[in-house]
Amino acid sequence: MELFSEQEAPKPPFTVTENIDYSWRWDAKRHAFILQVPQAEFIYYQHFFNSKVSDRCVEYFQENDTLPWVNTDWRQVSEDDFAQINFQHIRWQQEHMLIYGNKVPLPRLTAWYGDAGTVYTYSGITSVPNPWNKGLLYIKNCLEQSSGFGFNSVLLNWYRDGDDHMGWHADDEVELGKNPVIASVNFGETRDFMLRNNADHRQKIVFSLHHGTALIMAGAVQHYWQHSVPKRKKSSGSRFNLTFRQVFNKTP
Ligand SMILES: O=C(O)CCC(=O)C(=O)O
């Protein structure tokens, strides 16, 4: 090791199209990249959880009384069979949405957890919270301690393979307040998380979210930017994404 060598700042692990007026810095204290773009700030922890914790989370989310979590091709499990499986920790649901009057399954599995009363409605689906469990509280506490933000609920998304995805949208539901802070953590397969500016859809940001990453979205991002997780044919395994949120108008 060279004496007095300067520590090199890590390279930014995201791509931003040239037409965006942006700046970024490495926050050595938080061990995170801070990316600033018009009307939004992102805090990106490239290694938020180590591989031991991240691997355990992948296992924890799938533990059940019917199928092994390592080799199961979840895509092949029918909706009816899936509904019979008793997951030990997470109450996964196959939700449906209405498209032109037809009921179609969401292209992923979901679960909603939170403090009592944190009812959340998105894509016409109203979710009543499951009570917190040990694993989710552990993740929530880690995020709260590192970021200084507080959260009272979490939406879990299970992308079984590269066909599962999430279309362009913003988390701008009224119950999340004016400028919601949303913290996303990621386990399993790497998938791209994309943002585009509402004005022309030509300004784009891409975070490649791998096992153990955390990404916090803050500022007015939900009013000026949409995000999505596109299909990726080459991705064959499961990815778990958890977005921690603060729901304000709790129902009694
Ligand atoms: O899976 C992701 O990274 C994004 C999830 C998301 O957009 C959402 O829950 O609103």
The ligand as a Tripos MOL2 file, in Angstrom:
@<TRIPOS>MOLECULE
LIG
   10     9     1     0     0
SMALL
NO_CHARGES

@<TRIPOS>ATOM
      1 O1        -39.1170   -2.9590   -7.8040 O.co2     1 LIG1
      2 C1        -38.7050   -1.8110   -7.7770 C.2       1 LIG1
      3 O2        -37.5200   -1.5190   -7.7510 O.co2     1 LIG1
      4 C2        -39.6960   -0.6660   -7.8190 C.3       1 LIG1
      5 C3        -40.9510   -0.8690   -7.0540 C.3       1 LIG1
      6 C4        -41.8980    0.2570   -7.2660 C.2       1 LIG1
      7 O3        -41.7860    1.0120   -8.2000 O.2       1 LIG1
      8 C5        -43.0150    0.4570   -6.3640 C.2       1 LIG1
      9 O4        -43.2060   -0.3630   -5.4380 O.co2     1 LIG1
     10 O5        -43.7460    1.4490   -6.5650 O.co2     1 LIG1
@<TRIPOS>BOND
     1     1     2 2
     2     2     3 1
     3     2     4 1
     4     4     5 1
     5     5     6 1
     6     6     7 2
     7     6     8 1
     8     8     9 2
     9     8    10 1
@<TRIPOS>SUBSTRUCTURE
     1 LIG1         1 GROUP 0 **** ****
